[in-house]
């Protein structure tokens, strides 16, 4: 057993990190530890396992047996309870400067129980430039026994001054066959369902698991991929765009509802309000209005990010559908991502030219870029729907 067992299809990464853990052990023992460094950047597409790899590496660094996977240090590091492993997850649109300053302060501490003071920042690409400049201090002047792990889709998502000081750990999307085998072996999924979910999720292990085990997730996917059939005229295109945005908002609200209320109740209790679940009115105790306002601000930002993430997953599915259409038009023989929609893809392929399909793929990708650039989702998706209609 090893902490790296959950990394699927990343043999080269496991080899690289295992060697670094050995070098780190040498450094702790007073050796040179030439294969270890203080800052690491884990890159790869969504679902490739960036944060899984980083958490496993953090656990292996703290483990006396270099990542055995069964000792208390490994369990605590992987579960997020190790006192010398901090995991920072930006919940809103951006990682705040306050979070960056906390990282710097924490990295300056000596480890209390483990061998290293490890800080892991997931979605480090969500740092604005001023936040990155604040964090740069922890990278330029690392304290002894401090290790910073950053996760981002690509090296281009971070400032050159930061990425140039990090050792790169590039991950790739695992093969569909590897993902399917994980669903079968670890989750008892039927092989046919596992194969469908792995390919539909395009290598995203978490999404594949949800598609394989949750009928609601499969329904949401079907609704998204019905959009190409709903573009008969301008009015229908705009309605389809509204439905897509509304579905993403509904998903975000569903995820946020219970969590937001629980956070408000916890804050009220901490401020002496004595709130309870049933009788909670949502009002802050005396003197706590400022804290409640700050909490609501964070929750709103997190909700916006959650909605954008849901929309982005839908757009990735759409882009893959038109990729299947293009493959049919060009006769490449490529295995379709959405094999269950082959009839729909064939109909569209026969009724349009490859050039139109390329324009449609560009429209979907442009929509993703626009939403990430803070264009209102409704406007961005409406523009995309109209572009898909005209080709």
N, C-alpha and C positions, 0 to 999 in steps of 0.2 A: 504494500500500500504506500502511496505517496501523495503529497499535497497537489502534485501536478496531474493526478489521474483524471480530473475533470476537464482538462484541456483536450479538445477533440481535433485531431488532424494537425497538430502543431509540434511535430517531432523536433524540428530544428530549434524552435523556441525553448522547448523543454531542455534540450541539450545545452543551449546557451545559458539558461538560467541555472541549471544544475552546476555548470562549471563556475559560474559567478558565486554561487553559494559556497562551493569548496574554497574559492579564493577568499571569500569573506571570513570563513572559519580560520584560514591561515592568518588573516589580518588580526583577528581577535586574539589569536595565540601569540601575536608578536611578529609574525612573518610579513613579507612584502604584500601579499594579497593582490598581485598585479591584475587579476581579472575582475576585481571589484571596483566600483566607483560610487559616488555619492548621489548621482542623479540619473534616472532612467526614464525613457519615453517609450511607452507601449502604443503602437499604432495598428490600425486595421479597421476594416469596415464594420458597421454595426452587427453585433451578434457573433463576431469572430472570437470573442473571449478576451478582450483587452483587460477588463477589470478582473476576470477570473485568473488570468496569468499574473497580474500584479498582486492580487491577494495571496495567491499561492507562493509567490516569491517572498512576500513579506513574512509569511508563515515559516518558510524554509530558513530565512535569515535568523529567525528567533529560535528555531528548533535546535536542541543539542545534537540531534541526529540528522540534521540537514534536510528536514522536510518529511519526517516519517509518516505524518498524516494521522497518527493516533495518540500522540502525547497531548498534555494540557496546553502547551504553547501553540501547537498547530491548531487545536480546536478553538482556542480563544482568538487567534489571529484570523482564522477563516470566518468566525462568527461575528467579528467586530467588537470583542470584549477584551482584547489584550491591552493592557495599560500602555504599552509602548508601540502600538500600531493605531494610528488615527486615519480614518477614512473620511474624506471630504467629498460630498456629493452635491453639486450645485442643483438646488431644487427649482430655482427661478430661471430667468432668461440668461443671467450672467453670474459668474463667481464674484462675490463682492470683495471690495478692498479689505473690509473687516475680516473676512475669511482668510485672505492672503496674509494679513498681519498676524492672525492667529497661527497660521502655518509657520511663519518665521519664528514666532515666540516659542512654539512647541519644539521646533527643530533644534533650538538652542539648549533644551534640557538634556540632561544625561538620562539614559535608559534606567528605569527603576527595577525591572525584573528581567527584561530581555537583553539581548546583545547589542541591539541597535534601536535608535529612535526613528521609527519609520512613519512617514506621512504619505498617504496615497490620495491623489486628487483624480477622481473620475470626471470625464467630460471636461478636461482642462482646456479644450478648444472654446469653452464658453467664457474665457477670460477676456475682458476688454483690455486695450493696450495699457491703460493706467494701472490696472490690476496686475498685468504681467510685469510691468516695471517694478511694482512693489514686491512681487514674488522673486524677482531677479536676485535680490540680496541673499536669499536662502540658497540660490544656485551658485552664485559667485563666491560666497564666503561660507561654505558649509562647515558647521561645527563638527568635532570628532564624533564618530558613531551616529551621524545623522544620514538618513537615506530618504530621498524624495522620489516618489514614483508618480509619473504623470501619464494619463491615458487620453488619447485623442485619435480621431479618424486618420489623420495624416500629419507628417512633419510640417507641412505648410500651414497648419492651423495654429501654430505657435510662433512667437517672435523669434527671429534668427538668433538673438542674443541668448535665448533660453535653450532652444533646440540644439545649438552648437555645443552646449555644455552638458548635454545628456547623451547617454549611450542608448542607441536605438534598438528596440525589440519589435520587429515587424511581424504582425500576424496576418493570416490570410483567411478568407472564408473557407471553412472545411467543406469537403466534398459531401454531396447529398447522401451518398452511401454511408459515410461515416456518421453523419447526423442520424440517419435512420437506424443504424445499429445501436446508437446510444438510446434512442427512444425505445427500442425493443428490449435491450438488456437492462436498462435502469428503471424504465417506467412501465414495462409490460405491455407496450402498445402493439397492436396487431401489425404484422409486417406490411400489409397493403396500406394501412393508414399511415404507418411510419414513413413509407416511401413517398406517399402523397404529401404529407406535412413537411418532410425534409426538403423536397423540391420546391414546394410553394413558398416556403420561408426563405429560400435562396441562401441557405447556409447560416441563417440566424437561429442558433440553437434554442434560445428562449422562446422565440416565436413559433418554432417548429413544435416545441412541447405544448404550447397553448393550442395550436391548431389541431394537434393530435388528440388532445384531451378535453377540449371545450367546444361544444356545439355552437355556443354564442360567438366565439371567435371565427368559426367557419362561416356562420351566417353573415357576420360583418364583412368578411372577405368577399363573399358572393355579392353582397350589396354594392361594394366598391366596384367590382369587376362587371357589374351590370351597366355601368355608366356609358361605355361605348355604344350600347344599344339604345341609349336614351337621348340621342342628339339629333333627332329628326328635324327640328327647326330651332330657331333662336330661343323661343319661349321654353321649349323642352330642355335645351342646353342650360339655361339659367336655373331652371328648377332642379336639374340634376346637380348643378354646382352647389345650390343651397342645401340640398339633401346631404351632400358629401361633407360640407362644413358643419351642418347641424349634427351629423352622426359623430364627427370628431369631438364636438363640444359636449355632446351627451356622454361620450365615453370618458372625457376628462372630468365632467361633473360627477359621474358615478364614482370615479376613483377618489375624487377630492372630498365628497360629501361627508362621509363618516370620519375621515382623517381630520378634516378641518374642525369639525365640531369637537372631536376629542382633544385637539390642541387648545382650543379656546377654553374648554372645561379645565384642562390641566393648568393653563395660565391663571384662570380665575382662582383655582384652588391654591396655587402658589402665592397669589397675592392676598390670600385670606378671605376669598369670597365664599368658600364652602360650596361651590357649585356641585350639582348632581346631574346625572344624565337626563332624568325625566323632568326635573323642574328647572333646568337651566334656561334662562331667558335670553342669553346672548349679551347682556349688559356687563360692563366691566365693574369691578369693585372700585370704591372711592380711591382715587389716586392712580388707578391702573389704566386710565384711558389711553395714555401714550403708548404703553406696552401693547395694549390690544390693537391699537392702530398700526403699530409696526408689524404685529403678527398678521393682521389682515392684508397688509401690503405684501408680505412675503408669500402668503397663500395665493393672492391674486397673480403674482408673478409666476408661481409654480403652476397654477392652473393654466396660464397662457402657454407655458412651456409644454405641459402635458397635452394640450390641444394641438399644438404644432407637431409634437412627436407622433400623435395619432394620425394627423393629416399626412405626415411624411411617410409613414408606413403605407398608407393608402396610395400615395403617389408612386412609391417604389413598386407596388403591385401593378399599377397601371402601366408604368414604363416596361415592366417585364412582359405584360400582355402584348403590348405593341412590338416588343422584341420577338415574341413568338410569331406574330403576324409577319414581320419582316423576314424571319427565317423561312417561313412557308413561301413567301413571294420569291425569295432568292434560291430556294431549293437547297439549302445548306444541309438539311438532314439533322440539324441540331435538336437535341431532346428538349421539348417544350418545358417551360417553368410551370405553366398552368395547363397541365395535360387534360384536366377535367373540362376545360373550356376549348378544346380543340375544334369543335364544330363552329363555335362562334368566331374563333380566330380564322378558320378557313373561309367562312362567309365574307369577313372583312377583307381578307387577303385577295379574294377573287374580285371584289368590287372596287379595289383601289390599286394604285401603283406604289412601288417601293419608295419613290420620292415622297409621296404623301405620308407614308408610314414614318419615314425619317423626320418629317416636319412634326408629326404628332409626338414622337418621342422627345424631340427638342422642346415642344410645348410643355410636356410634363416636367422635364428637367428644369425649364425656365421657371415654372411655377414653384418648384422646390426652392430654387435660388431666391425668388422674390419673397417667399414667406420667411425664409431665414434672414432676409434683409429687412424685415419688419414691415413689409407691405401687408395691408389688411387681408387676412385669409380669404374673405368673401370675394374681394376684387381680384385677387390672384387666381382663385379657382374659377371664377367666371370667365376671366380672360383665357384660361387654359381650355375650358369647355368649348368656348367659341372657336378656338384654334383647332381643337380636335374635330369639331364639326366640319370645318372647311378644308382641313388637311393641309 
